[in-house]
């Protein structure tokens, strides 16, 4: 297992540990050895929980020796964006300021649920400061680097999560997505990601960014692993008042059974502009593999993105107003300036944005009466170079940091579930495709992602460092 860990998926590891063909401790040590070897280059991790991880792995092996049944993620190493509470560590949220906070007293709910399924937490992951980032470049911890080309961005704000999975350091990671922070790193790093429906998974004991838009979800190198993690994290949680009670709806057992008859369309209009040609070619490749030739326009998507910007800036600024006043010099200047600008947004704009949000959601629900799944690009380009400030899209020079999310923001704005799918058109860097489904239909998004993986169009190879 030590030699093959870099290419082993979470479901393969769990099956081997449950069967007793490989000890959980051996899996863990192989993961830790790879982390130690690669971290000087990748910089995905900010914290390692070595003693805790070894104790958990040993407990799994002891339970197996005693004949006890192990969880569905037995022995699977995982790591989490450092805005998730990890008992005993200060929750950094990518910032300098939060390092002065007392250690968390308990794990985030989703961390606890993965560990209850016998996954093994190995540490916390690098991220953009306070999640206000699309690049993966952290002013305090340094950038998490794209494992497929270390001179390029991993994406943000869950850049460490994307980089750790793409590098084969762990087969499973958790991140957050407010405006695209699961889907952008998935696209740039060439892995799979899942942004569930807003309110589907608990956010308890995680550091917020924009409560009206924040989602949590997994990264992996195959859709089966996304489903396995998603299934393990479902459930009601009295500690999260934003959680919407839903019946338990496992996806994993049915994956691969439900693509026949799906009405799959490609997003046109807004989603075919302001992107480089290969980002649209990736969507076309996915559509061709699925036999999808219908084009639908998502009306007012540009307005949706603008409204998402207003809500993000205003709510993010309100959250950090005290810190901006007390410790302005301890922020990343780029984040600080965006937050200060958010303080100046009139309340009337925020109210109008929220009203438009309701309208746009109803428009999308109407569209989903005609189709089941919509394909769209995840980013307007492949991974930019580290430090790159601008790029040219449709002849217009735009800033990289805010515009990597121009295709993801209109979708997270109304909380739809999305699977991010990696597509490789050539030997260069990967591209990403969003598989967008109606509310609560994560099964449809993952089913299409699985079909694309089975067809060989979507793949997530471990980076060759």
N, C-alpha and C positions, 0 to 999 in steps of 0.2 A: 504493500500500500504506500510506503514512503516514496517509492519511485514513481507511482502513478497518481499521487494525490493531486498534482497540478491539473490533471485532466479528469479526475473523478467528480461526478456530480453528487449533490447532497443525497439524492434518493439511492444512489449506488453505495455510498458510504453507510447510510442507515441500514440498508439491507445486509451489508457485510457484517456490521457490528451486531445487529439483531440475530444474525445466523451464527455468530461466534467465530467467523472466519478471520476476523481482524479485531484486535482490541481497540477500544476507544482511545486509550492512552497512546497507542502507536499512531493513530490518525492525528491526534492532537500534536504530538511531537513532530510529526512530519510537517504539519501546518506551521508550527512555530519556527522550525528550521528554515522554511521557505520565507517566512516573514523576516527573519533575521538576515537572510541573504539578500533580499530584494529591497528592504526598506530604505537603505541609503540612496537608492535610485528613485523609488516610487513615491515614498513619503505619504503613504495612505493612512498610517496609524499615528495617533497622538498618545494613546495609553494602551498598555497591555495588562491583562488581568491574569498573570501567570499562575499564581498560587490557587486562585479560584478555579481556573480552567483545569488544572491538574487534579484538584480535588474532585471536581465534577466528573472528569473522565474516569478516575479511579472508582468513583461510586457507581458509575454505569457498568464498569467491568465487574465489580463485586456483585451487582444485582444480576448480571447475566450469569455469573458463576453459581449463584443461588437459585437459578431457574426462574427468576421473576421476569415478567413481560416488560420489555423496554418500549419507550415512546417512539412515535413515528419518525423522529429526527435523531435517533440514537447515535451519539458520537459525532454529529455534524458540527464542525467548527463554524462559528459565525461571529460577526462584529457589527457594531452599530455606530451610526453617525453620532458625534459627541454632543448632540442635543438631547439624546435619550439619557435619563437618569440611570446611573450604574452605582449601586450601593457602595459607599466608601470612596467615591471619586466626586470631585466638584464637576458640575455639568457645565462644560466650557461654552457650548454653543458657538464654537469657533472664535471666541472673543478673548481679549486680554482681561477685561474687567471681571468676567465670571469666574476666573481662576481664584479670586479672593472669596468666593462663596464657600460656605461649609460643605463638607461632603454630603452627597445624597444619602438619605437614610434607607431608601428602598429602591428597587429596580423599577423602571418603567413597566407598565403592564405588558407590553408586547415582548420585552426582554424576558419577563417572568414566564410568559406563555411559551416561548420557544424553549426555555430551559425546562419547563414542565414536560415538554415533548422530548426531553433528553438531548437537546442541542447543547453545545458547549461554547459559552461566551469567551472570546479571547481578547477583546478590547474595544476601545473607542476609536473612531475614525475622523480624519481631517475633514473640514468643511469650510465653506465661505462664512465670514463673520456674520453672526446672527441670521444666517440663511439668506442674506440679501445679496445674492451672487449667482451668476451663471457660468463662471469660468473655472472654479476650483482653485483659485489663487488666494491663499490666506496670508495676510500681512504679518501675522504673529508666528505661525507655524510653518510658513513656506507653502509653495504650491504642491498639491497632489498632482503627480505627473501621469500623463497618458501612457500606460504600459506598452502600447503598440508603437509609440514613438515618443520618447521621453522629452523631446523638445516641444511637445504639444500639450494642450489643455486636457484635463480629465472631464471638464464640465462641472457645473455647480447647481445648487450649493452642496449636493451630496457627492462631491468629487472623490473623497476618500473611499466612499462605499463603492462607487463604480470602479475605481482603480484597483482596490483590493480584490474584487471578484475577477476582473479582467486579468490581473497578474497571477491568479491561481493561489493567492495567499489564503483565502477562505472561499468556500463554494457558495456562501450565502451571506448577505449583509442587509441591514435595514437603513432606510433613509427617509427623508421627508420631501414633500412636493407641495409647494404653495402656488408657484407659477410655472413649474416645469422641472423641479430639482431632482426628480427621479428620472424623468424621460430624457433630459439633456445629457446627464452623465452616461446613461445607458447607450444613447446614440453615439456619443463621442468615443466611448470605451469599447463599444461593440459587444454589449451584453444585453440580457433581457431584464426588464423591470416592470413592476405593476404598481400603478396608482389606483387604489380602489375608489369606490364611490365615497364622496364626502360623508362622514359620519359612520362609516362601516367598521373601521378598526379603531380601537381605543387610543386616545392621545394622552392618557393619564401619565403624569410624571415625565413629560417631555417639555423642553423649553420652547415656547411658542414664537411665531413670527407674525402671522396674520390669522387670527382665530377663525375669521370668516372663510378662509381659503385653505388652511393647512390640512394636509393629508399625510399619512404614514404608510410605507409599503416596502416590499422586499426587492432585492436584486439577486440574480442568479445567472448561470450560464445555460439554462434550459427552462422551457415553460413548465415542465413537470415539477421542478424544484420551486418555482414561484407558487404553483398550486399547493404544494406540500406545506410551504411556509404560511401561505394565506389561510389555508384550512386550520392550521395550528393556532393562528392568532385571532380567529373569529370569536365572538361571544360578547355578552353584555358586561358592562363594567360600571358600577355605581360611582366610581371615582372620576368618570368622564361625563359631564352633563351634556356634552355635544354629541355623544354617541346615540345613534338612532337604533332603537331595538329592532332586530331582524331575526328571523329563524336561522338556525345554523344551516348553511348551504354549502356542503363540501364540493369542491370542484375536482380534486385529484382523481377520485374513483371513476369519474365519467370522461376524463380527458381523452380525446381521440375518438369519441363516439358521435359527436353532434354537429359536424360541419355540413352534412347534406341538407340542402334546402335553404341554407342561410342566404339572405339577401345582402350582398356585400357591395358597397359603393366606394368610389374614390371622391375625396373632397376636391372641388374645383374652385374657381374664383380666387378669393383671398389666398387659399392654400396652394395656388399655382403661380404666385407672384412673389417678388422679393426673396428669391432663393436661387442658389446656384443650380445649374442644370442637373447635376448628378443627384441632388437631393430629391428632385422630382423623378429621376430615372429609378431610384430605389423604390419609390412608391409604385411606379409602373411595373417593376419586376415582381413586386409582391402581388399586385392586382392580376398580372398575367398568370402567375402560379395558381391563383385562386379562381381563375376564370371570371373575374369581376370586370365588367366593361361599362358599368353605369357610372355616370358622373353626377354628383349632387353639389349644389352650392349651399354653403352654410351662410345664410344672410346675416349681415351686420357683424361679421367676425372681427373686422377692424375696430368697430365701436366696442365690442366686447373686450378686446385687448386694452383699449384706452380706459375703459371702466375698471378693469382689473388693476391697471396702474394706479388709478386714483385711490381705490380701496387699499391696495398694498401700501402705498406711500403714507396715507393718512393713518391707518391703523398701526403700521410699523413704527411711525414716528411717535404716536401716542404711547406705545409700549415703552419706548426708550427715552422719553422726554426727560426723566429724572437723571438717567445716566449721561445724556447729552449735556445737561446743565452741570453736573458734578465732575465728570471726567471726559471732557471732549477730546483731550489729547491722547486718550487711550483707545480711541476708535481707529480703524482703518480709515484714512481720510476720505476715500471714495464712498464708503458706507456712511460715514458721518454726514457728508454733504448731501447725500440723497435723503437721509432721515431728516435733516434740518429743513430741506425743501418740503418734505411732507408735512411739517408743522404749519406751513403757510397755506395749505389747501383749504378752501372755504368749506364749511359744513354742508352748504347747499350742493356742492359738487359730489360729496360723498353720498348724500341722500339720492341724488339723481342717478349715480352709478349703481346704487343698490336697487333702485326701481328698475333700471334697465336690466339688471341681472335677472330679476324675476321674469321680465318680458323675454329675454334671450333664452332662458331655460324653457319657457313654454314653447318657443319657436323650435328649439331642438327636440323637445318631446314630440311635437307634431311631425317633424322630419323622421323620427324613429318609428312612426306608424307605417312608413313606406320602405324603410330599410332596417336591417338588423345591426349592421356594423359599418363603420366608415373608416377608410384608410386615409392618412394624411402624413406629410413629413413631420419628423420630430424636431429637426433643426434646419436652418437655411443653408448649412454648409457642413463640411467635415471639421474635425477639431482644429481650431486656430492654433497658431504658435503661442507658447507662453510669452506673456508680456505684450501680445498684439492688442492694440487699442481700437483699430478700425478695420472694416472690410467693405468691399464694394458689392452691393446687391442691386441688380437691375440698373446699373449705372449710377447708383447713389451711394455715397460714402456714409456709412453708419457706424456707430459705436458698437463694439463687440459685446461688452458686458450686458447691456440691457436687451440687445436684439437677438441673442442666441435663443431666447424664449418666445420669439414672435409667433411661432406655430403652436406652442404649448399653452400659452396664457389664455386664449379664448376657451379652451376646453376645461382647464382646472377652475376657471372662473365660475362655472356652474356645477362643478363636482362630479363630472362623468367619470366612469371607470375606463382606464386606458392601459393596455399592455404596450410596452415599448419593445420593438423587435429590431435586432441588428441585421443589416444587409451589407454584404461586401460585393461591390461591383467589380473590383479589381484587386491588385495587391497593395493598394494604398490604404488609407485609413477608412474605417467603417462609416456607415450612415445609419440613420434610424428611421423607422416607420411607426407611427402611432396607430394602434388598432383601438378605435373608439367605440364603446358600446353604450346602451341605455343604462340608466341608474339601476344598480343592484345586479347587473348582468356581467359580473366579472367572468362568469363561466364562458360567455360568448367571446370576450376579448382573449381569454387564455386559449380557447378552442382554436381560434384563428391563428394565434401565435404558434400553437402546437402544429397546426397544419402547415404553416410556412417552414417550421423547423423540419418536419417530416419530408417536405418537398426539397429541402436543401437550400432554399432561398435565404432563410434566416439561420445564422449560425454564430456561435460565440466561442471562437478558439481561444485557448489560453495564450497570452502574449509570450513571445519568445524573447526573453531578456538576456 
